[in-house]
Amino acid sequence: MARVYNLPQRKSFIGGLSINLIFIIINVSFFILAIILLSSGILQIDHIALKPSNILEGKYIWTFLTSMFMHSPTTFFHIFANMISLIFIGGFIEKLIGRKRYFWFYMVAGLFAGIFYVLIEPSGPFAVGASGAIFGVAGLMAVLTPNLPLYVMFIPIPIKAKYAIPGLLIVLWLISATGGIPIGNTAHLGGLITGLAYGAYIRYKFPNKTRILSRHFS
């Protein structure tokens, strides 16, 4: 687990690209492709977006995966906000835990976020987006580097990660509840739980290394 605090190095992947950058490329490419295929009628929303009722009926199980890389085709802000978050948070976490661990953790966080959504909201609407996995990455950050100062949305004051990340989840929940805006809060919570749990495991298994890491980013 030496990679946890081997911060100066960033191992490459295919063609020198990081795993995080590959995830971003996949998300953007899928966003563009989905717009083309959906608007042309070649593809239906049921085939790529996660809908609890479909899953509970045993249909379109693969949407647990495809929905992680799909964003709302009706607004650019959805994918823009997620990819900006992924650039800063994902790239940082990949450096800390290494590319292989980052790949598997990101995938598990995104899948668990989808499962959590289906179980908690069995009659919920279609859900898409990388934010479930991103909240998983953010939850891991909150545990490994709790005092790391972050700038959240349009707040010009840095806030410690341990406050900023759960605080953002609460703010999004309030926006959704008061403004009637469809936000996947349940999936966000599922991803966050995954990140907190994995972070707790790492801190338990490697207490000295994570203590050094936490102090380094205080």
N, C-alpha and C positions, 0 to 999 in steps of 0.2 A: 504493500500500500504506500510505497515511497512517493508515488505520484501525487498523493494528496497535497504535499507541500513543495513539490518540485516545480515551482511556479514559473521560473524563467523560460522553461521549455514548452514548446507546443508541437506535438507530433503531428505529422501530416497523414493524409489519407490518400485517396486516389488522386493522382496528379497534383499533389501538394495541397489539396483542399482539406479543410477541417471537417469533421462530422457535422458540426453546427452549420457551416456554410452549405454543406450538401443538403441538410434539412431545409434550409431557406430556399435553395434552388428548387427543390422538389415542391415545396409549398407554392411558390410563385408560378412554377410551370403548371402545376395541377389547377391552380386558380384560373389561369388563362385557358387551359384546355377545357375545363368544366364549363366556362362561359360559352365557348364555341359549341360544345356538344349539347349542352342544355338548350341553348337558343335555337339550334338546328333541329331539335327533337330526336336526335340520335340517342341521347341518354336521358333517363328519367331521374328525378331527384331521389327517389327511393333506392336507386342503385348505388348511390355514393354517400348520402347523408344518413346519419344515425337517427332512427325513429324507434323508440321503445316498443311500440305495439308491433312493429315488424319483427323485431328481435324476439319478443315473447311468443310470437307465432312461428318462430323458427325460420324466418325469411331474412335474406340479405345479411347474413352473419358477418360477411366481410366488411360491412360498413363500420364496424368497430375500428378497422384500420383505415379505410378510405376517408372517413369523416375527420380523422386527425390531420389530414393534409388538404382538406377542402375548406374554403371560406365563402362567406356570403357573396354570390355573384351580383348582388344588387347595390353593394357599397364597397368602395375602395378602402375606406377607413378601417374596416375589420381586419383585412390582411396587413395593412400598413402598420397598425398599432401592434399586432402580434409579431410581425417580423422585426420591428424596431426593438421590441422587448427581447426577442430571441437573439438579436445581434449582441446586445450588451450582457444579458444575463446568461444566455446559453454559452457564448464564447468564454466567459469567465469560468463557469462551472466545468466546461470541458478541459480547461487548463488545469484545474484542480484535481479532478478525478481520473483524467485520461480518456482517450477517445473511445475505447471499447466499453468501459463502464458507462460513459456518457451515452453512447448509442443505446445500450440495453436499458439504462435507467429511463431515458426519454421515452422509449417505446412502451415500457411497462407503465410509466406514469400516464401516458396518453390513453392506453388501453384501460387502465383501472378507472380513469376519469369517466370513460364511456360506460363501463360496467356500473359504476356508482350511480351515474345518471339514470340508466335504465332501471336499476333496482329502486331508487328513491322516487323517480317520476315515471312510473310505468305507462301513464297516459300522456306524457309530455310530447311536445312538437319535435320537428326535425332539429337536430343539433349538428353543427359543423365548427371546425376551427382547431387551431393548434394550442389554444389557451389552456386546455386541461393539462397538456404536457408541460406547457410553460409555467403554470402554477406549481407543477411538481418540481421543476428546476428551481423556481423561486423559493419553494419551501425548503429544499435542500440548502440553498444559499442562506436562508434565515437560521438554519441550525449550524452550518459549518462556519459562517462568517456573520454572526448576529449583529455585530457592531459596525459592519460596513455601511458607510453613508450612501444613500441612494436618492436620486431625484425622481419623484413619482409624478407622472402626468404633467400638469402645468404648475405644480408647486415649486417655487424657486428656492426652497430651503431643503438641504439634505436631511433625510430621515434615516435612522438606523434600520437595517434590513429587518430586524426582529419586530419592529413596529410597522414599517412601511408595507410589508407584504401582506400580513393579515389585515392591516388597515385598508389596503386597496380592495381586498375581497369584500370587506364590509361596505365600503363606498359603492362598489359596483352593485351589491345587493340592494342598497338603498335606492340607487338610480333606477334599477329595474323595477322595484316595488312601487316607487312614487311616480315614475315617469311612464310606466307601462312599456318599457323597452325590453325586448327579448334578449336577455343575456344568460349564458349558460352557467349560472352560479353554482348549480349542483355539481356539474362537471369540474368547475374550478375547485370546489371544495374537495372533490375526490382526488384531483391531481395534487393539491396542497397536502392532503393527508399522506399520500405516497411519498412526497418529498420529505416531510417531517419524519416519517417512519424510517426512511432510508438514512436520513441524516442522523437520527438517534442511534441507529445500528452502527454507523461509522464511528460516531463519538464513543460508543461503548466498546467497540472492538479495537480502536486505535486512539485511546485517550490522550497520549502524549503528543502525537502528531496533530490531532485536531486542536489541541490546546495551543500549540505553536501557531497553527494556521489562524486561529481566532485572534490571538494577540497581534499577529502580523497585520491584520486588517482592522484593528481597533481604531 
